[in-house]
Amino acid sequence: MGGEVYTVTVCVLIQRGDTWLLVVRAPTVGYAPNKIGMIGGHVEVINPAADILEMTARREVAEEVGLDLSEARLTYLESEFFVTDGGEQQITVTFTALAPPGAEPFVNAPDELTEVGWWTLSDLETDMRCPSWLPPLIRRAALTS
């Protein structure tokens, strides 16, 4: 299997009590438009560095919802390989973190997101915008917190 190209993305599930910080993706994005999703994005290696996945997680959270996770402990949850609807091979690494005290997230990337909010598992299970894979992931994340 030499020569295969994979996109690597990092996502973060941020917890506050029994709620999880999630986003609603903009209608113009290529993947899962108008769906509830996690905060995250592609790994961009500008300079080789240790902790590139954690750096990506913190950068994406700041870029998308304006939160500073520099002091937050990131906990590895899982990784997954899948092929997108467009045929792109992707590896996604997901971390969890506790919300920083006084966290007030906002839509900091309006070209990518239309909404930022705190959802409970029961909220997600009744929201038509929620993809089927998200509630089981939240359940797994809750077990590690």
C-alpha positions in Angstrom: 0.0 0.0 0.0 2.8 2.5 -0.7 2.2 5.9 -2.1 -1.3 6.4 -0.7 -2.3 9.9 0.3 -4.4 10.6 3.4 -5.7 13.8 4.8 -5.3 14.1 8.5 -7.8 16.0 10.5 -8.1 16.7 14.2 -11.4 17.3 16.1 -12.1 18.4 19.7 -15.2 17.6 21.8 -15.3 20.3 24.5 -17.4 19.4 27.6 -19.2 21.6 30.1 -21.2 19.6 32.6 -23.5 17.3 30.6 -23.2 19.5 27.4 -20.8 19.4 24.5 -19.7 22.3 22.4 -20.6 21.6 18.8 -21.1 23.6 15.6 -23.6 23.7 12.7 -21.7 23.7 9.4 -22.4 26.4 6.8 -24.5 25.5 3.8 -21.6 26.3 1.5 -19.0 23.8 3.0 -18.2 20.7 0.9 -18.6 18.1 3.7 -21.8 17.8 5.7 -23.4 21.2 5.0 -26.1 22.3 7.5 -25.2 19.4 9.8 -24.1 19.5 13.4 -20.5 18.6 13.7 -17.3 18.8 15.8 -14.8 21.6 15.9 -11.7 20.7 13.9 -9.8 20.8 10.7 -6.8 19.7 8.7 -3.4 19.2 10.1 -1.1 21.8 8.5 2.6 21.1 8.9 4.4 24.4 8.3 7.4 23.5 10.5 8.0 20.0 11.8 7.1 19.9 15.5 6.2 17.6 18.3 2.6 17.6 19.4 1.4 18.6 15.9 -2.1 17.0 16.6 -2.5 18.9 19.8 -1.3 22.1 18.2 -3.8 21.6 15.4 -6.6 21.0 17.9 -5.9 24.2 19.8 -5.5 26.2 16.6 -8.8 25.0 15.1 -10.8 25.7 18.3 -9.4 29.2 18.4 -10.1 29.8 14.7 -13.6 28.4 14.7 -15.1 29.3 18.0 -12.6 31.8 19.6 -11.7 29.7 22.6 -8.2 29.5 24.0 -7.3 25.9 25.0 -3.6 26.6 25.6 -4.0 25.6 29.2 -6.6 22.9 28.7 -5.7 19.2 28.9 -6.5 17.4 25.7 -7.4 13.8 26.1 -7.1 11.4 23.2 -10.5 9.7 22.5 -10.1 7.8 19.2 -8.9 7.8 15.6 -10.8 6.7 12.5 -10.0 6.1 8.9 -12.8 6.7 6.4 -13.5 7.7 2.8 -15.5 10.9 2.3 -18.4 11.1 -0.1 -16.0 12.8 -2.5 -13.6 9.8 -2.4 -11.0 11.5 -0.2 -9.2 9.1 2.2 -9.1 10.7 5.6 -7.8 9.9 9.1 -9.5 11.8 11.9 -8.1 12.0 15.4 -10.5 13.2 18.1 -9.6 14.7 21.5 -11.8 15.7 24.4 -11.2 18.7 26.7 -13.1 20.4 29.5 -14.4 23.9 28.7 -12.1 26.7 30.1 -13.7 28.6 33.0 -16.0 31.4 31.6 -15.8 30.0 28.1 -18.0 32.0 25.7 -17.6 30.5 22.3 -18.8 32.3 19.2 -18.9 31.8 15.4 -15.4 32.9 14.6 -15.4 31.3 11.1 -18.7 32.4 9.4 -17.6 30.9 6.1 -17.5 27.5 7.8 -20.1 27.7 10.5 -23.5 29.2 11.1 -24.0 28.3 14.7 -22.1 27.3 17.9 -23.7 25.9 20.9 -23.8 23.5 23.8 -25.8 20.3 23.2 -26.8 17.5 25.5 -26.9 13.9 24.2 -30.7 14.0 24.3 -30.7 17.3 22.3 -28.6 15.7 19.6 -30.8 12.6 19.4 -33.8 14.8 18.5 -32.1 17.3 16.3 -32.7 16.5 12.6 -29.3 18.1 11.7 -27.4 15.6 13.8 -25.6 12.9 11.8 -26.1 9.3 13.0 -22.4 8.8 14.0 -22.3 11.8 16.5 -24.5 10.5 19.4 -22.4 7.3 19.8 -19.2 9.3 19.7 -20.6 11.6 22.4 -21.5 8.5 24.5 -17.9 7.2 24.2 -16.5 10.7 25.1 -18.8 10.9 28.2 -17.4 7.6 29.4 -13.8 9.0 29.4 -14.6 12.2 31.2 
